């Protein structure tokens, strides 16, 4: 079988960690999206940084090859739910913000769908196993939701919240 590989770090911290404006901006995002710590924010920033670097590298390619790769990148980002159309341009991809990435986390989508009372309640529902995605229990609030999984989010059948949702649906 062999030894397990050493897991790679999925984030890079800020290059200048003590800038007040950056600290305040990070603190605002951590509070607004209910993140546990700044490391979760840095993961999203690193993911965005890699996407933008990929888009910038396309600008140096010859026009024929550039158009093909630009379409594949735009389609991939559309499937992930990050851009709004599969025909997005390089400018649309380069203008993405970290909030576009944070909006695709399971915790945020559970709150936006109205399954939770607050963003912090959404995190607790996910970590305690009350949420399923595509019939599968997911306990990670940072799980990235694709466009096709977005409609398949609900309560776990054995969860007391699922029973409450059924009762409230019957009353209405």
N, C-alpha and C positions, 0 to 999 in steps of 0.2 A: 504494500500500500504506500509506504513512504511517509515521510514526515509532512505534516501540514505546512502549507506556505505561510509566511508571515504576512498578515493583512496589511494592505497599503493604506496610507492615510488618504482620506477622501476630501481633505480640506487644506487650505493654506490660510494662515492667519493674516492680519493686515500687515502691510510692509512698514507702516508707521503707526504703531499701536497707541500712541498717546495724544493724537490730535483730537481736540475737544469737539470740533464739529462732527467728526467721524464717530466719536463715542456717543454723542447725543443722537445721531441718526441711527446707529445700531441699537441703542436702547429703545428708541421709538419703535423700530421694526420688531424687536423682541417682544415688546409689550403688545403691539397691535396684532401680531400673528400668534401669540401665546407660546413662544418658543421657550424651551427649558433653559438654554444658555446660548451664548454667542457662537458656540461651535456649530450649532444647527444653522445659524445664519451664514457662517463662513462656508459651510458645505454648499449652500445655495449660491453664494457668490462665486465659489470655485467652479461649480457647474456652469453658471452663466459665463464666466471668464473663458472656459473652454469652448463654449458654443460661439462666442464672439471671435475668439482667436481662429476658429475654423472658418468663420465667415470672412474674416480679414485675409486669410491665406488664399481664399478663392479670388480675391481681387487681383492677385498677381498672375493668375493663369491666363492662357490664351482664350479668346472669346468663345470658341466652340466648346471646349472642355469646361469652361467656367459656367456656361448656361446649364449644362447637364448636371454638374455637381451642385449648382445653386438650387435646381429643382429638387434634387434628392434630399438636400439639407432642409429645404422648406417643407417638403412632404413629411420628413421625419419629425420636425418640430410641430407640424400640424397634428400628427398622430399623438404626440405627447401632450397636445393641448396648449402649447406655449404661444404659438401664433394663431391668428384668427382665420387665415385662409391658406390652402395648399399652394397658392401662387404668390406667396410673400416674396418680396424683393430683399436684396442684401441690406438695403437701408432699414427695412422693417426688422430684420434680424439684429442688426447692429444697434437699433434703438430699444431693444429689450432691457428691462430693468430687473433687479432682484425681486421686486414685488410680483412680477409675472411668474417667477419660479415658485415663490412662496404660496401663491394662490393655488398651485397644483398639488399641494400637500394634502394628505387625507384629513388631517386635523382641520384645515381651513374649509375644505369642501363639506365635511360633516356639519360644520357650523353654518355655512352658507345655505345648505339644503334645509336647514331648520330642524335637524335631528338633535341639536344641542342648544341649550339656553345661552351659552357664552362660548368664546373660543377656548377658555380654560376647561369648561365642562366637556367640550368636544375632545380635548386631549385626554381627559380622564375616561370618557367612554371608550376611546380607542385603546388605551393602555390596559383597561380592565376587560377587554375582549367582548364588548357589546356590539361591535361593528363588524359587518362582513362586506367583502368586496368580491363580487362575482361568485357568491356562495362560499367563500373562503374567509375564515376569521383572520383578521389582520390586527396585530397588536402594536404596530409601529406608527406613531403619529406622523413621522416623516416620510411615510410611503408615498411614492410619486404616482398620482392617478393619471392614467392616459385618457384620451377622449372617449374611447369605447367603454372603459370601466366606469365612467362618471355616472351613468344611469343605473349601474348595478350595485349601488351602495345602499345598505340598509342595516337593520338591526339583526343580530344573531337570534335565531328562532327560540333558543332557550333563555334569552335575556328578559328580565322583567320589563325593560323598556319596550321591547317588542309587544308585550302583552298590553302595556299602557297605550301604545300607538294604535293597536287594533281596537281597543275600547273607545278611544277618542275618535277614531274613524267611523265607528258604528254610530256614535252619538250624533255626529254631523250628518 
